[in-house]
Each structure stands twice: as C-alpha cells, then as structure tokens.
Amino acid sequence: MQSEKDIEKEFIARIEKHQGILHKVCFVYAKDEADRKDLYQEMVLQLWKSYSKFRGNSAFSTWMYRVALNTAITQTKRLKLLTVNSEIPSLGDDLEASMDASEDVKILYRAISHLNKIEKAIILLWLDEKSYEKIADTIGISVKNVSVKLVRIKAKLASIIQKLQ
C-alpha cells in the first residue's frame, strides 16, 4: 500500500504530465487570465479530492478530462465566468507556449468560445484526438450522439469562423 506522500507525488506527476488538458479547458471556459488561474486551481482541487476514487477503469487523461470539464461547467454556472468575447483573449504565457498559438489557433479558440458548454467539451476532446468512444464515455452520451453533435459543431464553427474573419 502506498504512503500518503507517495500518492501525493504520483498525483502531482500525473497532473504535470497532463496539465495541457487543464489549460485547454480553462482557456475555453474562462473569460480572462485571472478566471483561468482560479478555474485551474479549482480543477486541481477537485481532481485531488476525487483522486482516491480513480480506479483506472479508463485512462487517467480521460478521467481527468471528465473531472475538469464537470468542474468548469459547474464553475461557469456558479460564477458566470463564461462570456462571449469579440476580441481574442490573451492565452497567457504558459498556454501560449504549450499551444504554439498561431493566428489560426487563436481564431479557432475564439470561435469555440461561442459554443455552448457541452459543445465546447466535445470539440475539445475531438481536437485532442480522442476517439468517439472516449468522448462518449467522458461526456456521458452515446457514440452515435457524439457523431451527430460533432457534425453540427463543425458546421457551427465554420460559420462562426467565417464571421470572425
């Protein structure tokens, strides 16, 4: 059995390895740098609180996405963090470095900010090259529903991007 210190080290290592997931979710669900930092901390806190419940039935990154997205959706409802900005928000130094924020990426994420909470979650997972099965498992919908929603989301994004350019 692992000691509490070993569990904490393992948790920190996993968070560091997959922190890009948290940064992506923060960028899409929070309106500015201060809100992104707050949301990031809240997601890490929720991950730590529920870490003992992680059984390894899915990949850690899938479980992490699920907790992060649920936290972001809950926080945006509670704190009204979600806003649709007409200007491209600052990515922040850490995220900009990790995402290599080209103009196309900025436009894409700006367009994503116009989607509803579930659409954002689905497109984030899809952009992270998760299978339809993993997206369905993470979001809690059927694989067929993922397929249908992705077709609609892509069309919606194309329309939004066209308006933004």
N, C-alpha and C positions, 0 to 999 in steps of 0.2 A: 504494500500500500504506500502511495506517495505521501510525503510530508506536505504540509500546507505551503511551505516555501518552494518546494519542487513544483507544486500545482501552479503557484503564482508565476514562477519562471516560465513554465510551459505556456501559460495563458499569455504572458507578455510577448513571448517569441511568436506565438500564433497571430496575435494582433499586429505585431510589427510586420510579419510576412504578408498579411492580407490587408494592410491599412489602406491600400488603394481603393478597396471596396467602400470603406467608410468615407473616404474623401469624395468619391463619386456621389454617394448618396447625399452627403452634406451639400455638395455643390448644387445638386438638383432640387433639394428640398428646403434650403435656407436662402434668405434673400441677400445677406451680406456676410462679410468676414467674421464679425462678432457672433452672428447667429450660427454660422458654420462651426465655429470653435465650440460654442455651447452645445450644439447638436452632437458634435463629435464626442465631447465628454459624456453626454447623456447616453450615447450609444455604447461607449466603452463600459460605462457603469452598468447598463442593462445586460451587456454581454457577460460581465464579471458576475453579476447577481444570478444569472441563469447558467453559468458555465458548468456547475455541478450537475445540471440536467442534460448536458450534451452527452449523448451515449455513443456517438459515432455511427449512427444508422445512416447518416448522409455525410458528405464531405464537410469538413469544418467550414470551408468557404460558403457552402450552401446554407448551412445553419447560421453563419454569421450574417449573410445577406438577409435571411428571414428576420432575425432579431433587429438588424439595423433598419430595414425597411419598416417593420412594425413600429419601432421607436420613432422613426422620422414621421410616419403618418400620424401617430399619436401626438407627438410634439407639435406638428404643424396645426393640428386641430386645436390643441390646448393653448398654444402661444400665438397662433396666427402668424407663423413665420413665413408661410407661403405667400409670395406676391408675384405677380407677373410684371417683370421689368421690361421697359422698352429699350434700355441700354444694356450692353454686355456687362455683367457683373465681373468684378475682379476675381480671378481664380485663386489668388493667394500664392505665395512663393512655393510652398510645398506641392500644391496641386499642379501649379503651372509646370514645375519641373517634372513631376511624375506623368503628366498627360501630354507634354510637348504641345502646348496649346497653340496650334496653328489657327489661322483665321477660320478655316472650315470647321475645326473642332469647336471654336467659340460660338460660331453660328449654330452648329448642331445643338450644343448645350443650351443656348439661348432659346432655341425652338422647343427643346424638351421642357424648359421651364413653363411653357404654355400648356402642357398636358395636365390631365388630372392625376391624382396621386397614384392610382393603380396603373395607369398608362405609363407613368414615369418608371415605376418599379419594373414593369415588363420590359420596356425598351432598355433600361439599364442592364438587366440580366442578359438580354439578347445581344447588346453591344459587347458584353463581357464574354460572349461566345458560349453561353450556357445552352444546353440542349432544351428542346421544348419540354421534355420530361422534367428536367431540373427546374425550369421556370414554373411549370405547373405545380410541382411539389413545393417550391418556395412561396408562391403566391397563394396556393390553395384552390386552384381551379383545374379544369380538365385540360388535357393536352390539346384537344380539338379547340377548346375555347382560347388557348394561347395562340394557336394558329390564326383563328379568326381575328382576335384582337390585334395581333401583330400586323396583319394586312391593313387593318383600319388605322392603326397607329402610324405606320409608314406613310400611308396616303395623307394623313393629317399633318405629319411632319413635313412632307414635301410641300404641302400647301402653305404651311407656316413659314418655311424657309424661303419660299418664293416671295412671300410678302415682306420678309425681313431684308431681302437683298435689293 
